Amino acid sequence: MANSVSEVSTMAATDPREVYLQGLVQTVKAAVPEDLALSNLRSRTELLLKEQTFPSPRQEDWRFTDLSALLAIAFTSPGATSGATTVAEADIADLRLPETTGAQLVVVNGRFSAELSQVEGLPPGAIAGSLRTLATQLDPDQLADRLAQASGGHDVFTALNTVGFGDAVVVWLPRNSVVETPLQIIYVSQPEAHPLIVQPRCLVVAESGSALTLIEDFWGEASDTHFTNAVTELWLDANAQITHSRIQHEGAGTFQIAKTVVTQARDSQYLGTAVDFGAKLARHNWEIYQTGEQTTTKLYGLGAIAANQHSDTHSLVALSHPHGVVEQEHKAIVDGKAHSVFNGRMAVAQKAQHTSASQLNRNLLLSDQARVDTKPQLEIVADNVKCAHGATVSQLQSDEIFYLQSRGISAPQAQRLLIYAFAMEILDRIPLATLRSRLAQTIAQWA
């Protein structure tokens, strides 16, 4: 078992947040296996981390998300084989989607599980599996460059993941290869004696003309208290296409901070759908970089939270070339004393002429104590563009409920029906029928 944060609390520093962050750094470093050193990348990133501190609400990007509760928990890193032998097929059978049979990768406490994974029928030259076993098949310099995409020092938690991830899922598609079977990655958090910090890492490279449907499914025990710090990097070369669904339904005691970063070359298409149902506190940073002309990006998000849950989505779409297309819609259903945060930023550079971009955030409050903070942003330097953005925060409309009642539907049923319809506008974007049905059932039960 790696050293805990409490064992490094005597470090010479005056700011307790800085002490805590450096403690986390030492904790995750101690769990890095020797056969996955990536020493140059990790050492560069650690130097950047030394200039950072643990985020606080005084920082603009964290103004509405307070991480103080983490400071009271001494997390440990999982061992080299933690959870891999204690998670049985029966534990995850219900998570497997029939459409992805033969293309399912399982990650337990941040480590790839070969025993539970199955990859069959990939196109010639395509690879999918653990970085620890695939590293010899990849060019080290090219691999480091791809992994360095998300490792900037401005993002403390992404840098922490880079310094200390113990394994990674790698999916690499050669030119003009099309993966017919959707690929599902199941991330399982298995509780141990001490609260864990687990750091899943996923790298997907779609070379020119390739195509993939990807599902990431984060799941954890209902009563487990742990910290998931996840990073997913997607590279779309020219004319590549990725349809990506990210589902988060971790346990009620979980803190999840995650980044999805996407780099798109010219004529590529990325369609992403993110659904947040679980976790005590969840933060998803979604960053898209359009690096070529005629690039298409579509982002859809749904959060459904209640009780004291906190869900925060921060997105950035950076357009730097002409004829880019962006469509974003994010919805939140907020009940109890829950708090939903949305900060969506679209940056249109001078060279991004003829851009078409739209952004909409819609929020549905079901309780007088529920809270929403929303901040859609357009930053436009180009002068020949078509851009729009907006946000709404509302409750269920009495006239809509009355209309349904006039058709013989009871008031509670009418409320459930309206909530269901609100959510399904996003869930219908998910291409897999079984996954859509499961999420729809969750909404129906939740409502």
C-alpha positions, 0 to 999 in steps of 0.5 A, spaced: 500 500 500 502 506 498 504 512 503 497 516 505 497 523 504 497 524 512 504 521 512 507 527 508 503 532 512 510 535 515 512 538 509 515 545 509 509 549 507 505 554 510 498 553 505 495 547 507 492 546 500 499 546 498 501 541 503 495 537 501 496 537 493 504 535 494 501 530 499 497 527 493 503 527 488 507 523 493 501 518 494 500 517 486 507 517 485 509 511 489 504 507 486 507 508 479 509 501 476 517 501 474 515 498 467 510 504 466 515 510 468 514 515 462 520 519 466 520 525 461 513 526 461 512 525 468 518 529 471 516 535 466 509 535 469 511 534 476 515 541 475 509 544 473 505 542 479 510 545 484 507 551 481 500 550 483 496 549 489 489 545 490 483 549 487 479 554 492 473 558 490 477 564 490 479 562 483 474 563 478 474 556 475 472 554 481 468 559 484 462 555 485 465 548 486 468 547 493 473 542 494 474 543 502 471 536 503 477 533 500 482 536 505 479 532 510 480 525 507 487 521 507 487 518 500 491 512 498 493 509 492 491 502 490 496 497 489 499 494 483 493 489 482 488 492 487 481 490 485 483 486 479 482 479 483 476 481 487 471 484 482 468 478 479 464 477 472 457 477 476 459 484 479 459 487 472 455 483 468 449 488 468 454 493 465 456 490 459 452 492 453 450 487 448 451 491 442 459 491 445 460 484 445 467 482 444 469 489 444 469 491 452 475 493 456 474 493 464 478 497 468 478 496 476 481 502 480 485 505 475 488 498 472 486 494 466 483 487 467 485 483 462 481 477 465 475 481 465 476 484 458 474 482 451 477 485 444 475 481 438 474 482 431 478 489 430 480 491 424 487 489 421 493 494 425 488 496 430 490 495 437 486 496 444 488 494 451 493 496 456 498 501 455 503 497 460 502 491 455 502 495 448 507 500 450 512 496 446 508 496 439 508 504 439 513 509 438 515 512 445 516 519 442 509 519 439 506 516 445 509 521 449 506 527 445 499 524 445 499 523 452 502 530 453 496 533 450 492 534 456 498 535 461 498 542 462 500 545 469 494 550 468 489 544 470 492 541 477 488 534 477 490 532 470 497 534 471 496 529 478 493 524 473 499 524 468 504 524 474 501 518 477 497 514 473 498 506 474 496 504 467 492 506 461 487 504 456 490 505 449 485 505 443 489 506 436 486 505 429 490 505 423 488 509 417 481 508 414 479 503 419 472 502 421 470 499 428 464 496 426 462 494 433 462 499 439 467 499 444 465 499 451 470 501 457 467 500 464 471 503 469 470 500 476 471 503 483 472 497 488 472 499 495 478 497 500 480 498 507 482 506 506 479 511 501 482 510 495 484 515 489 484 512 483 486 515 476 483 512 470 487 514 463 484 513 456 488 515 450 484 514 443 487 515 437 483 515 430 488 516 424 485 519 418 479 516 415 478 511 421 471 511 425 469 509 432 463 509 437 466 509 444 462 508 450 465 510 457 462 507 463 464 509 470 461 505 476 462 505 483 459 502 490 453 505 493 457 507 499 464 507 497 468 513 499 473 515 494 476 520 489 476 518 481 481 523 478 480 521 470 483 523 464 480 521 457 484 524 451 481 523 444 485 524 437 481 525 431 486 526 425 483 528 418 476 525 416 476 521 422 469 520 426 468 518 433 461 518 437 463 518 444 458 517 450 460 518 457 456 515 463 457 517 470 454 513 475 459 512 481 457 511 488 454 517 493 460 517 497 464 519 491 468 525 488 470 525 481 474 530 477 475 528 470 477 531 463 475 529 456 480 533 451 479 532 444 483 534 438 480 535 431 484 535 425 480 538 418 474 534 416 473 530 422 467 529 426 466 528 434 459 527 437 460 527 444 454 525 450 455 526 457 450 523 462 452 525 470 447 521 475 452 519 480 457 521 485 457 526 491 461 531 487 462 531 480 466 535 475 467 534 468 472 539 464 470 538 457 475 541 452 475 541 444 480 544 440 479 544 432 485 544 429 483 544 422 478 547 417 471 544 416 471 541 423 464 539 426 463 538 433 457 536 437 456 536 445 450 534 449 450 533 456 445 531 461 445 532 469 440 529 474 442 530 481 438 530 488 439 530 495 446 534 496 449 532 490 454 537 486 455 537 478 459 541 475 460 541 467 466 546 464 467 546 457 471 549 452 471 549 444 477 553 441 476 554 434 482 556 430 480 555 422 475 557 417 468 553 416 468 550 423 461 547 426 459 547 433 453 545 436 452 544 444 446 543 448 447 541 456 441 540 460 440 539 468 435 536 472 436 539 480 432 536 486 433 537 493 438 541 495 443 539 489 447 544 486 448 544 478 454 548 475 455 550 467 460 554 464 461 553 457 466 557 453 467 558 446 473 561 443 473 563 436 479 566 433 481 571 428 482 565 423 476 562 424 472 565 419 465 562 417 464 559 423 457 556 425 456 555 433 451 555 438 450 553 445 444 552 450 444 551 457 437 549 460 435 547 467 429 544 470 429 546 478 424 541 482 425 544 489 425 551 492 432 549 495 435 546 489 441 551 486 443 552 479 449 557 476 450 558 469 455 561 465 455 560 457 460 564 454 462 566 447 469 570 445 469 572 438 475 575 434 473 573 427 468 578 424 464 573 419 461 568 423 454 565 425 454 564 433 449 564 438 448 562 446 443 562 451 441 559 458 434 558 461 432 556 469 425 554 470 420 550 474 415 545 471 410 549 468 403 549 471 399 550 464 403 544 461 401 540 467 394 542 467 394 540 459 396 533 461 391 533 467 385 535 462 387 529 458 386 524 464 393 524 466 394 525 474 398 531 476 404 526 479 404 522 472 404 529 468 410 531 472 414 525 471 412 525 464 415 532 463 421 530 466 422 524 462 421 528 456 426 534 458 431 528 459 430 524 453 432 530 448 439 529 450 439 521 451 436 520 444 443 522 442 446 516 444 446 511 438 446 504 442 439 502 444 440 498 450 444 504 453 438 509 451 433 504 454 437 503 461 438 511 462 431 512 460 429 507 466 434 511 471 430 517 469 423 514 470 425 511 476 429 518 479 423 522 477 
